[in-house]
Amino acid sequence: MKPCHPLTIVQLNDSHAYFELHNELFWNGPKPIHKLTGGYARIGSLLNSIRNENPGSVVFLDGGDTIHGTYPAVKSEGFSMVPLLNQLDLNAMTAHWEFAYGPEKFKKLVKKLDYPMLALNCYYKKNNKLVFPPYVIEEFNGCRVGIIGIAASIVDQVMPPYFSTGIYFTEARLELKHYVGHLRNEEKVDLIILLSHLGFPQDIQLIQEVDGVDVLLSSHTHNRIYRPVLVNDTVVIQSGCHGSFLGRLDLELSKTGIKNISHQLITVGEDIVPDQEIEEMVNHVMDPHKEYLDEVVGHTRTPLNRNTVLESSMDNFLLKSVLNKIPADVAFSNGWRYGAPIPSGDMTVNDLWNIIPVNPMIMQAKITGREIWTMLEENLERTFSRNPYNQRGGYVKRCMGLNLYFKIENPYGQRIQQIFIRGKKIKPDQLYEAVYLTSQGIPPEYGRDHSTTEYNAIEAMQEYLAKEKKIDTPLSGSVVAV
């Protein structure tokens, strides 16, 4: 490795299309507080400052979950994001929820981006060829930097089938070893950055198995890494979610490797003066939707968020709304991580779309007690597996109408101690009426008589708010670790 000038690496991950300033949750002793953060105009302003400090030596990378997650993004199938992302002048990106528009639509969107989409583990089924480039090489202040991308490997495993029409994904271990060797030995790069959307536990495991990566920018699991993690010789960071944070790594390269590392997890606070050009671009996207999204539709006494693993106040509201619309014994939804917190007070239409931007139709099924038990054991394994590669979900599946008690530390299939449905011990052979949202709520291999209703999630939440006026949906102990 030849001597090089200092480099600055900036990470954005899991921003979920939050165009504007929004609430973010921060832990403060015994209880959380909310602060206004984020928005692309403030992200752009921070980047301008960092680039002015270090002309020609800033690498800006996006870990994915970027072009899906809010009403304006989803309604435009991600295309409203393109001018903003190009204005930010990224160097590369990888993906996860971007596949929600379908692979073909996503590829059309990628063609409009001014930077490469990287994924060494995403292949066409028809010919086993890569859908996107596995890496890119760029020069920063005399340093040849190789940037490798890994997309979320769970897209074709647990996401709805249309996310992966015609494509498949691998865990990326073998590919990563190959491309690291290629970049080191043939391309003679000075620095290798891995841009991964596998999630923090998987990334740590991966980098213990594959040598040669200098910096790993992890995404997917919304970790706020305040101090970089060092695994062998690899520096690992992850930088929150919703565009509320940027991760910054400053480092120097020498003949013996990286030295003089400094790191900041930067909060994109409301005190940052927004970039005026980007703010105008954001307003151009948001203005046509403002009247609709700003409508007040109810009031919550409970602060709503998804920052807790076993159960969340936000999903308690969502599932209560679904059960209000279609009564059933139990209700299920996925343990999504995304969705900016909503403080107690008035709720708007925009809040509802942030809770569930896919706005799925409510579904129904009949499911036996035995199937519920097996389904939840599988879900707990996908959340808490001892093998990081088997962690394939978000948080624990959200449940309403049942109480589950389990041992986190037990092996797969032996975690659940007891389940109660509507206060009574679950009966293995009894058929229960269930409602759910998306195939992640009840996968198709469980239950029978699956059907799609004519009601969607946003409609259900609006009706529940209209009925209750002021809602209370605190944590109720639906899932308890014992």
Legacy VTK file of the C-alpha trace (Angstrom):
# vtk DataFile Version 3.0
C-alpha trace
ASCII
DATASET POLYDATA
POINTS 482 float
0.000 0.000 0.000
1.498 3.334 -1.028
1.247 6.462 1.142
-1.970 8.411 0.526
-3.650 11.555 1.639
-6.268 11.338 4.425
-9.740 10.127 3.456
-13.189 10.838 4.852
-15.921 8.227 4.466
-19.525 9.328 5.022
-22.310 6.777 5.494
-26.059 7.168 5.030
-28.166 4.058 5.625
-31.821 3.076 6.028
-33.105 6.593 5.378
-36.441 5.163 4.139
-37.265 8.161 1.933
-37.752 10.698 4.733
-37.644 13.858 2.639
-38.153 16.354 5.450
-37.436 17.096 9.078
-39.196 14.493 11.274
-39.299 13.190 14.816
-36.642 10.756 15.974
-36.491 8.859 19.259
-33.515 9.166 21.602
-33.068 7.234 24.845
-32.603 9.561 27.804
-32.174 7.680 31.061
-35.382 5.872 32.003
-37.512 7.129 29.131
-37.233 8.211 25.502
-37.449 11.737 24.195
-38.195 13.044 20.703
-36.129 15.447 18.637
-36.652 16.826 15.139
-33.990 15.468 12.799
-33.148 14.583 9.228
-34.337 15.641 5.813
-32.285 15.719 2.640
-31.706 19.472 2.734
-29.891 19.169 6.064
-28.048 16.041 4.953
-26.903 17.987 1.897
-25.771 20.901 4.049
-23.672 18.614 6.244
-22.116 17.025 3.190
-21.238 20.433 1.775
-19.395 21.286 4.989
-17.517 17.979 5.064
-16.528 18.265 1.395
-15.339 21.832 1.887
-13.121 20.623 4.732
-11.649 17.802 2.640
-11.829 18.644 -1.072
-11.523 15.591 -3.298
-11.141 13.122 -0.440
-14.742 12.406 0.649
-16.324 9.035 -0.146
-20.134 9.189 0.291
-21.961 5.854 0.331
-25.581 4.806 0.835
-26.397 1.433 2.406
-29.895 1.107 0.915
-33.485 1.188 2.194
-33.495 4.615 0.600
-36.132 4.974 -2.110
-39.090 3.416 -0.262
-40.799 4.269 3.020
-42.909 7.409 2.706
-46.001 8.387 0.723
-44.305 10.610 -1.927
-41.656 7.984 -2.620
-44.090 5.089 -2.889
-46.608 7.002 -5.025
-43.855 7.819 -7.532
-42.422 4.280 -7.296
-39.186 5.843 -6.104
-38.656 8.154 -9.071
-39.309 11.325 -7.025
-36.127 10.458 -5.114
-33.833 10.403 -8.132
-33.080 14.155 -8.536
-32.405 14.488 -4.803
-30.068 11.509 -4.659
-28.182 12.690 -7.724
-27.850 16.137 -6.167
-26.229 14.571 -3.086
-23.498 13.214 -5.395
-23.189 9.709 -3.963
-20.378 7.385 -4.981
-22.307 4.100 -4.697
-25.277 2.371 -3.075
-26.715 -1.084 -2.365
-30.330 -2.135 -1.789
-33.152 -3.889 0.084
-36.610 -2.221 0.091
-35.747 -0.797 -3.309
-36.878 -4.182 -4.684
-40.416 -3.457 -3.405
-41.210 -1.852 -6.764
-40.276 -5.095 -8.494
-36.843 -5.820 -9.994
-37.678 -4.515 -13.467
-38.988 -1.158 -12.214
-36.019 -0.906 -9.859
-33.575 -1.436 -12.742
-35.261 1.361 -14.711
-34.835 3.648 -11.715
-31.167 2.702 -11.328
-30.500 3.795 -14.914
-31.481 7.329 -13.906
-29.029 7.462 -10.993
-25.643 9.128 -11.502
-23.844 6.508 -9.414
-23.645 2.698 -9.421
-25.934 0.269 -7.611
-23.724 -2.528 -6.257
-24.748 -6.079 -5.336
-22.372 -9.027 -5.631
-25.089 -11.437 -4.427
-28.081 -10.659 -6.699
-28.491 -12.888 -9.761
-30.890 -13.532 -12.625
-32.616 -16.905 -12.330
-32.539 -17.406 -16.101
-28.767 -17.336 -16.529
-27.132 -16.912 -13.072
-25.581 -13.596 -14.152
-25.287 -10.636 -11.808
-28.101 -8.075 -11.942
-25.846 -5.236 -10.742
-22.068 -4.704 -10.685
-20.327 -6.234 -7.662
-17.878 -3.388 -7.125
-16.603 -0.059 -8.374
-13.129 1.503 -8.164
-12.712 5.244 -7.702
-9.752 7.455 -6.939
-9.779 9.928 -4.059
-6.727 12.149 -3.557
-4.406 9.611 -5.132
-5.930 6.605 -3.366
-7.477 3.802 -5.383
-10.565 2.787 -3.408
-12.484 -0.408 -4.158
-16.134 -0.329 -3.053
-17.991 -3.667 -2.872
-21.764 -3.915 -2.426
-23.899 -6.635 -0.813
-27.687 -6.339 -1.070
-30.041 -7.720 1.587
-29.949 -11.510 1.240
-33.474 -11.942 2.664
-35.307 -10.373 -0.282
-36.231 -13.738 -1.828
-36.625 -15.504 1.528
-39.052 -13.528 3.665
-40.230 -10.565 1.586
-43.345 -10.768 -0.636
-42.646 -12.795 -3.812
-42.958 -9.851 -6.222
-39.829 -8.307 -4.658
-37.714 -10.984 -6.330
-39.481 -11.865 -9.583
-36.860 -13.459 -11.831
-33.934 -12.971 -9.447
-32.329 -14.657 -6.449
-29.850 -13.776 -3.705
-26.971 -15.482 -1.916
-25.389 -14.907 1.495
-22.323 -13.475 -0.289
-19.517 -15.238 1.600
-17.861 -16.938 -1.368
-18.345 -13.962 -3.661
-16.889 -11.537 -1.147
-13.721 -13.574 -0.720
-13.297 -13.677 -4.502
-13.802 -9.955 -5.089
-11.588 -8.904 -2.172
-8.810 -11.021 -3.666
-9.424 -9.571 -7.110
-9.323 -5.971 -5.888
-6.185 -6.554 -3.809
-4.153 -8.706 -6.168
-5.229 -7.646 -9.645
-6.624 -4.133 -9.289
-4.047 -3.159 -6.648
-6.446 -0.938 -4.709
-5.252 0.909 -1.620
-8.480 0.559 0.389
-11.470 -1.794 0.288
-14.841 -0.582 1.588
-17.677 -3.084 1.951
-21.149 -1.564 1.667
-23.496 -4.191 3.107
-27.223 -4.500 3.781
-27.019 -7.871 5.533
-27.466 -6.402 9.019
-25.017 -5.847 11.863
-24.937 -9.423 13.301
-24.458 -10.975 9.851
-21.835 -8.412 8.885
-19.796 -9.104 12.021
-19.934 -12.848 11.327
-19.049 -12.326 7.659
-16.026 -10.187 8.370
-14.735 -12.803 10.830
-14.777 -15.285 7.950
-13.405 -13.117 5.126
-10.164 -11.177 5.499
-9.053 -8.161 3.551
-11.854 -5.622 4.008
-10.618 -2.355 5.515
-13.946 -0.631 6.273
-17.395 -2.214 6.556
-20.403 0.097 6.341
-23.250 -1.970 7.787
-26.968 -1.315 7.240
-30.428 -2.858 7.721
-30.613 -3.260 11.509
-30.765 0.480 12.388
-27.879 0.283 14.887
-26.519 3.573 16.155
-22.806 2.843 16.456
-21.258 5.587 18.575
-17.782 4.012 18.566
-16.467 2.016 15.603
-16.168 -1.730 16.067
-12.852 -3.348 15.158
-13.076 -6.956 13.933
-9.600 -8.283 13.165
-8.351 -5.424 10.972
-11.740 -4.227 9.727
-13.410 -1.049 10.993
-17.205 -1.476 11.218
-19.877 1.206 11.631
-23.638 1.582 11.181
-25.472 4.896 11.394
-29.057 4.690 12.622
-32.017 5.193 10.312
-34.521 7.611 8.708
-31.715 9.949 7.628
-31.524 11.148 11.223
-27.791 10.407 11.317
-24.679 10.354 9.173
-21.670 8.246 10.022
-18.285 9.866 9.460
-14.936 8.059 9.412
-11.699 10.024 8.998
-8.606 7.935 8.404
-5.121 7.953 6.982
-3.475 5.267 4.914
0.139 4.211 5.289
2.276 1.423 3.870
1.183 -0.734 6.805
-2.553 -0.003 6.569
-5.087 2.315 8.187
-3.991 4.624 10.970
-5.316 7.610 12.895
-8.991 6.641 12.709
-11.614 9.008 14.074
-15.377 8.481 13.988
-18.510 10.514 14.583
-22.153 9.484 14.569
-23.547 12.846 13.504
-27.134 13.730 14.394
-28.782 15.582 11.510
-30.391 18.083 13.874
-32.946 20.790 13.146
-30.330 23.453 14.014
-28.436 22.650 10.812
-29.121 25.268 8.148
-30.657 23.423 5.173
-29.133 23.510 1.717
-31.413 25.875 -0.173
-31.213 24.151 -3.556
-32.069 20.752 -2.097
-34.802 22.267 0.064
-36.442 23.660 -3.077
-36.218 20.225 -4.689
-37.821 18.650 -1.613
-40.612 21.235 -1.650
-41.227 20.471 -5.316
-41.833 16.821 -4.366
-43.836 17.478 -1.203
-46.031 20.447 -2.117
-48.560 18.501 -4.245
-49.195 16.159 -1.307
-49.142 18.646 1.576
-52.858 19.249 1.943
-53.619 15.520 2.003
-50.726 14.485 4.248
-51.107 17.315 6.781
-54.745 16.522 7.573
-55.205 15.758 11.289
-57.087 12.465 11.641
-56.871 11.730 15.362
-54.932 11.988 18.583
-52.684 9.556 20.449
-52.076 9.672 24.166
-49.368 7.024 23.765
-46.109 7.912 21.999
-45.926 5.510 19.066
-42.660 3.932 17.955
-41.002 0.749 16.715
-37.842 1.043 18.785
-38.558 -2.029 20.921
-37.868 -5.596 19.806
-40.598 -7.733 21.397
-43.636 -5.483 21.022
-44.239 -1.918 19.877
-46.791 0.761 20.659
-46.952 1.687 16.960
-47.907 -1.819 15.895
-50.350 -2.164 18.773
-52.181 0.795 17.250
-51.958 -0.743 13.781
-53.292 -4.144 14.859
-56.028 -2.664 17.054
-57.150 -0.770 13.964
-57.191 -3.959 11.898
-59.185 -5.851 14.541
-61.601 -2.947 14.830
-62.238 -3.236 11.096
-62.417 -7.043 10.980
-62.892 -8.771 14.352
-60.906 -11.981 14.835
-59.245 -14.069 17.555
-55.722 -12.908 16.703
-53.948 -10.410 14.467
-50.407 -10.479 13.098
-48.086 -8.122 11.252
-44.393 -8.131 10.512
-41.860 -6.757 12.974
-40.877 -3.817 10.778
-38.154 -1.499 12.033
-38.909 1.507 9.826
-41.383 4.238 10.723
-40.408 7.480 12.438
-41.794 7.780 15.975
-44.980 9.734 16.635
-45.068 11.725 19.912
-48.285 11.918 21.905
-50.602 14.489 20.354
-52.349 14.987 17.025
-51.838 12.423 14.264
-51.862 13.230 10.552
-52.421 11.220 7.398
-48.661 11.449 6.866
-48.092 9.622 10.161
-50.282 6.758 8.984
-48.374 6.359 5.711
-45.077 6.405 7.604
-46.359 3.525 9.739
-47.117 1.308 6.741
-46.148 2.862 3.399
-47.053 -0.259 1.400
-50.672 0.187 2.606
-51.557 -3.500 2.131
-55.026 -4.948 2.034
-56.101 -6.692 5.243
-56.008 -10.468 4.897
-57.836 -13.256 6.704
-57.098 -16.914 7.427
-57.951 -19.785 9.695
-54.970 -21.163 11.577
-54.593 -23.924 14.153
-53.008 -23.429 17.549
-50.232 -25.811 16.519
-49.484 -23.707 13.444
-49.425 -20.503 15.503
-46.918 -22.105 17.881
-44.688 -23.346 15.035
-44.917 -20.044 13.143
-43.879 -18.063 16.213
-41.015 -20.439 17.022
-39.756 -19.891 13.499
-40.102 -16.132 13.894
-38.199 -16.130 17.192
-35.393 -18.093 15.540
-35.262 -15.574 12.689
-34.934 -12.804 15.257
-32.621 -14.341 17.877
-30.807 -17.189 16.124
-27.374 -18.089 17.480
-26.263 -18.267 13.844
-26.391 -14.698 12.519
-27.049 -15.937 8.988
-30.369 -17.360 10.181
-31.540 -13.961 11.456
-33.821 -13.113 8.561
-36.403 -10.695 9.839
-36.863 -7.395 11.551
-38.085 -7.559 15.125
-40.426 -10.147 16.662
-43.678 -10.632 14.737
-46.294 -8.211 16.072
-49.266 -9.924 17.703
-52.625 -8.862 19.089
-55.050 -11.149 20.917
-52.403 -13.476 22.298
-49.824 -13.599 25.062
-46.555 -15.403 24.424
-43.914 -16.242 27.040
-40.529 -17.468 25.849
-36.852 -18.049 26.655
-34.552 -16.072 24.379
-31.550 -18.246 25.228
-33.158 -21.587 24.303
-32.431 -23.365 20.991
-34.689 -23.238 17.962
-37.981 -25.001 18.584
-37.664 -24.847 22.364
-38.097 -21.154 23.150
-41.845 -20.830 23.695
-43.044 -21.715 27.195
-46.726 -20.827 26.893
-49.191 -19.101 24.565
-52.626 -17.820 25.513
-55.315 -16.770 23.015
-57.797 -14.286 24.436
-56.711 -15.282 27.940
-57.059 -19.043 27.444
-54.297 -21.590 26.886
-53.801 -22.227 23.206
-55.308 -25.493 21.917
-53.139 -27.205 19.278
-56.009 -28.545 17.163
-58.370 -25.597 17.463
-58.887 -23.379 14.426
-58.533 -19.692 15.202
-59.787 -16.805 13.113
-56.856 -14.546 12.183
-56.344 -11.267 10.373
-52.947 -10.151 9.132
-51.002 -7.728 6.975
-48.806 -8.967 4.097
-47.426 -12.460 3.710
-44.931 -11.629 6.447
-47.830 -11.557 8.933
-48.866 -15.147 8.193
-46.668 -16.824 5.556
-48.607 -18.910 2.998
-47.360 -22.226 4.405
-49.330 -21.579 7.592
-53.106 -21.566 7.942
-55.879 -22.207 5.421
-58.648 -20.331 3.641
-56.448 -17.299 3.073
-58.381 -14.429 1.551
-57.857 -10.757 0.814
-60.457 -8.327 2.108
-61.506 -5.092 0.420
-60.085 -2.959 3.235
-56.569 -1.516 3.446
-54.433 -0.637 6.450
-54.621 3.159 6.116
-58.400 2.994 5.926
-58.514 0.808 9.031
-56.346 3.207 11.036
-58.391 6.222 9.978
-61.625 4.510 10.997
-60.212 3.480 14.365
-59.025 7.025 15.063
-62.407 8.442 14.047
-64.147 6.015 16.384
-61.860 6.406 19.412
-60.958 10.118 18.983
-58.004 9.676 21.360
-56.136 6.380 21.373
-54.065 4.557 23.993
-51.916 1.689 22.701
-49.102 1.175 25.202
-47.031 -1.993 25.463
-49.363 -4.677 26.803
-47.121 -7.696 27.318
-48.175 -9.596 24.218
-44.672 -11.060 23.899
-42.616 -11.487 27.069
-39.122 -12.882 27.557
-39.034 -14.874 30.818
LINES 1 483
482 0 1 2 3 4 5 6 7 8 9 10 11 12 13 14 15 16 17 18 19 20 21 22 23 24 25 26 27 28 29 30 31 32 33 34 35 36 37 38 39 40 41 42 43 44 45 46 47 48 49 50 51 52 53 54 55 56 57 58 59 60 61 62 63 64 65 66 67 68 69 70 71 72 73 74 75 76 77 78 79 80 81 82 83 84 85 86 87 88 89 90 91 92 93 94 95 96 97 98 99 100 101 102 103 104 105 106 107 108 109 110 111 112 113 114 115 116 117 118 119 120 121 122 123 124 125 126 127 128 129 130 131 132 133 134 135 136 137 138 139 140 141 142 143 144 145 146 147 148 149 150 151 152 153 154 155 156 157 158 159 160 161 162 163 164 165 166 167 168 169 170 171 172 173 174 175 176 177 178 179 180 181 182 183 184 185 186 187 188 189 190 191 192 193 194 195 196 197 198 199 200 201 202 203 204 205 206 207 208 209 210 211 212 213 214 215 216 217 218 219 220 221 222 223 224 225 226 227 228 229 230 231 232 233 234 235 236 237 238 239 240 241 242 243 244 245 246 247 248 249 250 251 252 253 254 255 256 257 258 259 260 261 262 263 264 265 266 267 268 269 270 271 272 273 274 275 276 277 278 279 280 281 282 283 284 285 286 287 288 289 290 291 292 293 294 295 296 297 298 299 300 301 302 303 304 305 306 307 308 309 310 311 312 313 314 315 316 317 318 319 320 321 322 323 324 325 326 327 328 329 330 331 332 333 334 335 336 337 338 339 340 341 342 343 344 345 346 347 348 349 350 351 352 353 354 355 356 357 358 359 360 361 362 363 364 365 366 367 368 369 370 371 372 373 374 375 376 377 378 379 380 381 382 383 384 385 386 387 388 389 390 391 392 393 394 395 396 397 398 399 400 401 402 403 404 405 406 407 408 409 410 411 412 413 414 415 416 417 418 419 420 421 422 423 424 425 426 427 428 429 430 431 432 433 434 435 436 437 438 439 440 441 442 443 444 445 446 447 448 449 450 451 452 453 454 455 456 457 458 459 460 461 462 463 464 465 466 467 468 469 470 471 472 473 474 475 476 477 478 479 480 481
